[in-house]
Amino acid sequence: MPVQRVSLRGARRAPRHHDELRARLVDEWRNQGTVEPRPDIVEETDDTGATVHIYVIWDDWGTLGQQERSEIIMDAYEEAQGQQRALGVAVAMGLTRAEGQRMGVSGG
């Protein structure tokens, strides 16, 4: 498959909706979440206790694609938990409740 080169000129800016979702997730990780509906956050850890998989089950994802959801989760996690912890995350997946049920991932 040939290499596709894409210019970063005019790099995309996150819509305001992304900023709102990120801020709400940061609040959840800091145990300050109050806006309903609140997401269910599932953190899977390895044998050392380090978080390696994060699933955020939340119908507020709406029509966002999987990459956008993952970027919002990682941005929020890094802000709330720090860059060092964020570097250990291998999977960050945002799922609606229906998607979570189909995949066998459920929160609280």
Order of alpha helices (4+ residues) and beta strands (2+ residues): alpha-beta-beta-alpha-alpha-beta-alpha
